[in-house]
Amino acid sequence: MAKFTLNLLLALMWLFLTGEFGIVTLIEGVVIGFGIIFLMEGVLGRSDYSKKAYRVLKLVIFFLWELLVSNFKVAAELLTSRFLSSPAIVAVPLSVKTDLQITLLANLITLTPGTLSIDVSDDKKFLFVHLMYGANPDKAIADIKSGFEKKILEVFE
């Protein structure tokens, strides 16, 4: 956690040095801070910070890709009047265990157009998901497990 705090402090220093207080400048500061921490790992000591940051970045990029693809898929259906949807509700068996992991998975699924997290079973072993394209529910479950869930588990290892 110390390296994360250091990265935030370096990002804030970058904001003050540039004099611009925008999201792009903040992201630049985080990237520069990460680079400094990565280069100084011999002095600061080894940790999993670089590995975790990489895994978080992979999750974010994967989510943005899924968001882009699903937006185009849903928009194409709405604009062309082809109506290929076949709604279904599926129970996705969960490998994630903590409330934070389950919430993150449910939110990423809900934020992706065409899918909506409905509920979690009382024993927290299943997540119920509404699919806009549910013609092949087994494939949809496999995609969720090998996509979002796998990447969330990697982040929290």
NORJO-V105004 format. One record per residue. RES is the residue in one small letter. SS is DSSP state (a for helix, b for strand, c for the rest). PSI is psi as a letter, one per 20 degrees, with the letter a starting at -180 (none if undefined). D_FIRST is the distance of its C-alpha to the first C-alpha in Angstrom with 1 decimal. Layout:
res = <RES	RES>
ss = <SS	SS>
psi = <PSI	PSI>
d_first = <D_FIRST	D_FIRST>
This chain:
res = <m	a	k	f	t	l	n	l	l	l	a	l	m	w	l	f	l	t	g	e	f	g	i	v	t	l	i	e	g	v	v	i	g	f	g	i	i	f	l	m	e	g	v	l	g	r	s	d	y	s	k	k	a	y	r	v	l	k	l	v	i	f	f	l	w	e	l	l	v	s	n	f	k	v	a	a	e	l	l	t	s	r	f	l	s	s	p	a	i	v	a	v	p	l	s	v	k	t	d	l	q	i	t	l	l	a	n	l	i	t	l	t	p	g	t	l	s	i	d	v	s	d	d	k	k	f	l	f	v	h	l	m	y	g	a	n	p	d	k	a	i	a	d	i	k	s	g	f	e	k	k	i	l	e	v	f	e>
ss = <c	a	a	a	a	a	a	a	a	a	a	a	a	a	a	a	a	a	c	c	c	c	a	a	a	a	a	a	a	a	a	a	a	a	a	a	a	a	a	c	a	a	a	a	c	c	c	c	a	a	a	a	a	a	a	a	a	a	a	a	a	a	a	a	a	a	a	a	a	a	a	a	a	a	a	a	a	a	a	a	c	c	c	c	c	b	c	b	b	b	b	b	b	c	c	c	c	c	a	a	a	a	a	a	a	a	a	a	a	a	a	c	c	c	b	b	b	b	b	b	c	c	c	c	c	b	b	b	b	b	b	c	b	c	c	c	a	a	a	a	a	a	a	a	a	a	a	a	a	a	a	a	a	a	a	c	c>
psi = <h	h	h	g	g	g	g	g	g	h	g	g	h	g	g	h	h	h	j	p	m	r	h	g	h	g	g	g	g	g	g	g	g	g	g	g	g	g	h	j	h	h	g	i	q	q	r	j	g	g	g	g	g	g	h	g	g	g	g	g	g	g	g	h	g	h	g	g	g	h	g	g	g	g	g	g	g	h	h	i	k	h	m	j	q	n	q	q	p	q	o	o	p	p	h	q	g	r	h	g	g	g	g	g	g	g	g	h	g	h	i	o	p	i	q	p	p	g	r	p	q	h	j	k	i	q	p	p	p	p	p	h	n	k	h	n	h	h	g	g	g	h	g	g	g	i	e	g	g	g	h	g	h	g	h	j	none>
d_first = <0.0	3.8	5.5	5.1	6.3	8.6	9.8	10.8	12.5	14.3	15.4	16.7	18.4	20.0	21.3	22.9	24.3	25.9	27.1	26.7	24.5	24.6	22.5	23.6	22.6	19.1	18.8	20.3	17.8	14.8	16.8	17.7	14.3	13.3	16.5	16.0	12.7	14.6	17.6	16.0	14.2	17.1	16.5	12.7	12.9	12.5	9.7	9.8	8.0	11.6	13.1	11.0	11.6	15.2	15.5	14.5	17.0	19.6	19.3	19.8	22.7	24.2	24.2	25.8	28.4	29.3	29.5	31.9	34.0	34.4	35.3	38.0	39.3	39.6	41.0	43.6	44.7	45.2	46.9	49.2	50.3	50.0	48.3	46.9	44.5	45.0	42.7	41.4	39.0	37.2	35.1	32.1	31.1	27.4	25.2	22.0	21.7	19.3	20.3	17.4	18.4	22.1	21.7	19.9	22.7	25.4	24.3	24.2	27.6	29.0	27.9	29.8	33.5	35.9	33.6	32.7	30.8	33.2	32.0	30.1	32.3	32.2	31.0	28.2	29.7	31.1	30.2	33.4	33.6	36.5	37.3	39.6	40.5	40.9	43.8	41.9	39.4	38.5	37.4	35.4	33.6	33.0	31.7	29.1	28.1	28.0	26.4	23.9	23.4	22.9	20.3	18.3	18.5	17.3	14.1	13.4	14.6>
